Amino acid sequence: MRPEVLTLDTLNTPIGEIDVVTDVQGRLRVLEFHDQPQRLARALHLHHRGQTVEASPAPTAVRDGLAAYFAGELAALKAVPWTIGGTAFQHQMWNALVEIPLGQATTYARLAERLGRPSAVRAVGAANGANPIAIVVPCHRVIGADGALTGYGGGIERKRWLLAHESRQVRQ
């Protein structure tokens, strides 16, 4: 069986360029910040080893959904089709991230409790950090127990911007 060919596109956003990797079905597989090439390489290695990646425009649904989100239509992310590999726990965690309401944040401990594993705070943090689809699977909505903006692969300033962008749009 031939490996699937994935496409790589780079899109401009208010917080820098993002690299989006999609599959032949038009689903988002990886979204990382362009200035973080090691994170893109890691995600491709972990989740798409042996697959060919070719430069090509992302599907319209992905491009338009992300553009609309950055323009203030936050709900547009729900229309972006995505799928990712990972363990059963990671999937459970990433699905919980998607359920965090727009404009809100939660803590690693609250997420662990929500998953029925209150002692798994570190595992929740590790799964959050391993999320290969930044923004669409909103790992930026997880903060430290003391409210501090901690651990975002794209950098704390981007995390701050994303949280402010969502909060501002929800209040309007």
C-alpha positions in Angstrom: 0.0 0.0 0.0 1.4 3.4 -1.0 1.8 5.9 1.8 -0.6 8.8 1.8 0.6 12.1 0.4 0.1 15.0 2.7 0.1 18.7 1.7 1.9 21.5 3.4 0.8 25.1 3.1 2.0 28.2 5.0 -0.7 30.8 5.9 -0.3 34.3 7.2 -2.0 35.2 10.5 -1.9 38.2 12.9 0.5 36.2 15.1 2.9 35.0 12.5 2.9 32.4 9.7 1.4 28.9 10.4 2.2 25.7 8.6 -0.8 23.5 7.9 -0.5 19.9 6.9 -3.6 18.3 5.3 -4.5 14.9 3.9 -6.1 13.9 0.6 -9.6 14.1 2.3 -8.9 17.7 3.1 -8.6 17.2 6.8 -6.1 19.1 8.9 -3.4 16.8 10.3 -0.9 19.3 11.7 -0.9 23.0 12.5 2.3 24.5 13.9 3.8 28.0 13.8 6.2 28.4 10.9 9.0 29.7 13.2 8.9 26.4 15.2 10.1 24.0 12.5 11.2 21.4 15.1 7.6 21.1 16.3 6.4 20.5 12.8 9.1 17.9 12.2 8.3 16.2 15.5 4.6 16.0 14.7 5.2 14.6 11.2 7.7 12.0 12.6 5.3 10.9 15.4 2.0 10.9 13.5 2.9 10.6 9.8 6.2 8.7 9.5 6.8 7.4 6.0 4.2 9.7 4.4 5.2 12.1 1.7 4.6 15.8 2.3 4.4 18.1 -0.7 3.9 21.9 -0.9 0.4 22.6 -2.1 -2.4 25.0 -1.1 -4.5 23.8 1.9 -8.1 23.0 1.1 -10.6 25.9 1.0 -12.4 24.7 4.2 -9.1 24.8 6.2 -7.9 28.1 4.8 -11.3 29.8 5.1 -12.0 28.5 8.6 -8.6 29.7 9.9 -9.0 33.1 8.1 -12.5 33.5 9.6 -11.2 32.6 13.1 -8.5 35.2 12.9 -11.0 37.8 11.5 -13.1 37.3 14.7 -15.5 34.5 13.6 -14.4 32.1 16.4 -17.0 29.4 15.7 -15.4 29.0 12.2 -12.9 26.6 13.8 -15.7 24.0 14.3 -16.0 23.8 10.5 -12.3 22.9 10.0 -12.1 19.2 9.4 -9.3 17.5 11.3 -8.0 14.1 12.4 -4.9 13.2 14.3 -3.1 10.1 15.5 -2.1 9.5 19.1 -3.0 7.3 22.1 -6.5 6.8 23.5 -5.7 9.1 26.4 -4.3 11.8 24.1 -7.5 11.6 22.0 -9.6 11.9 25.2 -7.6 14.9 26.3 -7.6 16.6 22.9 -11.4 16.1 22.6 -11.7 17.7 26.1 -9.7 20.7 24.8 -12.2 21.2 22.0 -15.0 21.3 24.6 -13.5 24.3 26.5 -15.8 27.2 25.7 -14.6 30.0 23.5 -13.2 32.9 25.5 -12.5 30.7 28.5 -9.5 28.9 30.0 -9.1 26.0 32.3 -6.3 24.4 34.3 -4.5 21.2 33.9 -6.0 20.0 37.2 -9.6 20.8 36.1 -9.0 18.9 32.8 -7.6 15.9 34.7 -10.7 15.9 36.9 -13.0 16.3 33.9 -11.3 13.2 32.4 -12.0 11.3 35.6 -8.3 11.1 36.4 -7.6 13.8 39.0 -4.1 12.5 39.7 -3.1 12.6 36.0 -2.2 16.3 35.9 1.2 15.7 34.4 -0.2 13.3 31.8 -2.7 16.0 30.9 0.1 18.5 30.5 2.1 16.1 28.4 -0.9 15.3 26.1 -1.6 19.1 25.8 2.0 19.7 24.8 1.9 16.9 22.2 -1.2 18.3 20.5 -0.2 18.5 16.8 -3.1 20.9 15.8 -2.6 24.1 17.6 -5.4 26.7 17.7 -8.1 24.3 16.2 -7.5 21.9 19.1 -7.2 24.8 21.6 -4.3 23.8 23.8 -3.8 27.6 24.4 -6.9 27.5 26.6 -5.1 25.6 29.4 -3.3 27.7 32.1 -1.5 27.1 35.3 -3.3 26.6 38.6 -2.4 30.1 39.6 -3.7 31.6 36.4 -0.3 31.9 34.8 0.1 31.5 31.1 2.4 28.4 31.0 3.8 26.1 28.4 2.7 27.0 24.9 4.7 25.6 22.0 4.1 28.8 19.9 5.3 31.0 22.8 3.6 32.8 25.6 3.0 36.0 23.6 1.0 34.0 21.1 -1.0 32.3 23.8 -1.8 35.6 25.4 -2.9 37.0 22.0 -5.1 33.9 21.3 -6.8 34.1 24.7 -7.4 37.9 24.4 -8.6 37.5 20.8 -11.2 34.9 21.9 -12.2 36.8 25.0 -12.7 40.0 23.1 -14.8 38.3 20.4 -17.0 36.5 23.0 -17.7 39.8 24.9 -18.9 41.6 21.7 
